[in-house]
Amino acid sequence: MKTYQDLLEVGENEQKRMDFVKSVINWHTTTDLYKTAQIAEDYFCKKNRTILEYQKFLTKFTGEIVPDVYSANYKLASNFYGRFTTQLVQYLLGNGISFEEESTKEKLGDDFEKKVMKATKNALIGAVCFGYWNLDHLEVFPVTEFAPLVDEDTGKIRAGVRFWQLEASKPLRAVFYEEDGFTEYRWENGKGFIINDKRPYVLNIKYTENGGEEIAEGENYNSFPIIPLWCDDTHQSTIVGLRENIDAYDLIKSGFCNTIDEASIVYWTLNNAGGMDDVDLSQFLRRIKELHGAFTDDNVTAEPHSINPPIEGREKLLDRIRADLYEDAMALDVKNIADGAVTATQIKAAYEPINSKADDLEYQVTEFIEKILAIVGIDDTPTYTRSKIVNTQEEIETVIASAQYLNDEYIAKKILELLGDADKTEEVLSGLVEDRLLNYDRATTAETTGLETESGVQEA
């Protein structure tokens, strides 16, 4: 394991520091954290490793085991993990991030919300993701691209290496981030080079008389500008505990397809063919499928038999695994809501698991954003509006039924949110104010007119 104290022991020798950075990269790529993150990334992209690497084998008469290239071998990869991850991120952050001060978003940059969503997604996949505040915008480093150096005494990240390489034949690039600046390196053909010497994070540039530019001085932040965003307190990828169920689902589904595909649900018995091994039998079945006929040796007979595949049992098992996956992932299964008309209470109950999951994630995201705000020098607190399916008619009826206890502004705002027209809230509220003023003017005019008439009658 590499820590910040290991860096202190290296000293300021440039060659030793460059070798140390390379050793940090080598160490990080061997950790369980890095390897699990790579597996989770594959599953997120529907490259489920277990099913894609699954290979059937046959045993020859001599005992030799060879790959089965004769029978069907479907490899159907499901998208459960990508769906669970995307659903949770969109549920919490799909409606953006709100702040108390309007100026906060301007200071954080136009793409801040998108970067936080990207960081959150990568944190769920890799257990942790790192956010780097680069002067006026946020940059995101997945754990597969960044190796942190933790202080052994405090547990805080005090340095780290971001690295990338397009492929093995291409140069390895790295940026070494420290509290007092960062250095850029490159390795090619076994040799390392310093591309840019260490420089501060913030450079102050002044213009010369002839229109040129030169760096006047530099400065650093009041703390290390790279902040970790963990997915939860377990500090492990959300693929942990789900992968086995996903693999079971993929293997059963693929095997089901193999069963239906092979020989149109017909199996053969060969009499007087004791000298044939698994490979010979596979070749015989392949010839039957391709030519619908095959030659046999003398005294060898072939008899076809029809079978009914166990469809019902496998379908029930797939449904059971699917339900277990949603339960373990604490995800929302919209199929349960879409199957029929449901009440607002039933919808709320269906949301409880993902609400609990989102509550835990929201704590991590808020802590991450608040640390970014502290670096920027902003005193504010983020809030979120979660995306939910609702029984609109029932919700509106509930609001109207409570109208006598609520003011008009709240009622209008709530109904517009339920109708998906929240952006028209100010327009409607301004219309309510104008209507009130108009009604007030009419009432005042009517009252004044009435007084005048009454006064005239009395005088008469």
PyMOL commands that set and color helices and strands:
alter all, ss='L'
color gray80, all
select helices_A, chain A and resi 4-10+14-28+32-44+49-52+80-93+103-108+112-126+243-265+278-291+311-329+334-338+344-376+392-401+403-405+408-418+422-459
alter helices_A, ss='H'
color red, helices_A
select strands_A, chain A and resi 57-59+65-67+97-98+128-134+137-142+146-150+157-164+172-178+181-188+191-199+202-207+213-219+226-230+266-271+301-306+383-384
alter strands_A, ss='S'
color yellow, strands_A
deselect
rebuild
show_as cartoon
